[in-house]
Amino acid sequence: MKKVTMYSGDPCPYCNAAKALLKSKNVEIEEFDIWKDAAKAKEMLQRTNGARTIPQIFIGDHYVGGNDQLQAANRNGELDKLLKI
């Protein structure tokens, strides 16, 4: 399975929803709290082309987007494909 990176913060219900979905698929998440780590916040902005909302999710080098995009990818079957590649 591909490595999943999530830029998040706490509290964040959207981050929690994304984590719950990924954990239901037994995916290990490398998570960075951008409110506690300014360097990771800057990294997130660079990797996402300026997206400021959280979560921001990457599967391998593929930029998924936020929780809405992750949930949509799960509904249409794309998420499982991305995780297995």
N, C-alpha and C positions, 0 to 999 in steps of 0.2 A: 504494500500500500504506500501511496505517496505521502510525503511529509506535509502536514497541514499547519500553516502559520496563521495565527489570529491576533490582530491588534485590537485590544479591548480596553475596558475600564470597569470600575466598580463603584456604584451600582449601575447596571445596564441590563434591562430586561431583554433587549435584542441580542446582546452577547450571550446571555443565559440560554435563550432559545436556540441560538446557533450551536452552542456547546452541547446542549441536550441532544440535538439532532446528530451531531458528529459522534458523540459518545454512544448513541443508540446503534451506530454502525461500527462500534469498537475502534474508532479512530483516535489515535494519540495526537493531541494538539500542543503545539509550541505556542504559548500565549505570552503576549507582552502587554502590560498595563501602561498605556501611553500617558496616563495621569501621574504615574509615579516615575516614569523614565522619559525625560525630555528627548534624549537621543533616539529612542524608539519612536516617539511621536514624529520627529523629523524624518526618520527613515520611512515611516508609514506615508507621510505626505509625498515623499519622493517616489516611492513604489507605486502609489495609487494615482499619481498625476494630480495631487492636491485634494483628494477626498478627505473630509474632516470628520465625518460621522463614524461611529463605531457600532458594530465591529467592522473590520476590513479583513477579508479572508483570502488566503492564497493556498492553493493545492499544488505543491511543487512550485513551479514558476508561473503557473496559471493564476491570473487574478480573477477571482470569483466575484468579488464585490462585498456587499453587506449581507445581513440576515435575509432580507427579502429575496435577493438573488440566489442565496444558498438554498432557501426553502423552495424556490421555483425550480432550481436545478434538481432537487430531490424529487419533486412532483413529476417532472418530465423524464426522469431516468438519467439525466446527464451527470448527476453527482456520482452515482456508482461508477460510471465510465471514467470520470476524472480521477476517482480514488484508485482505480485499478491500473491505470496507465503507468 
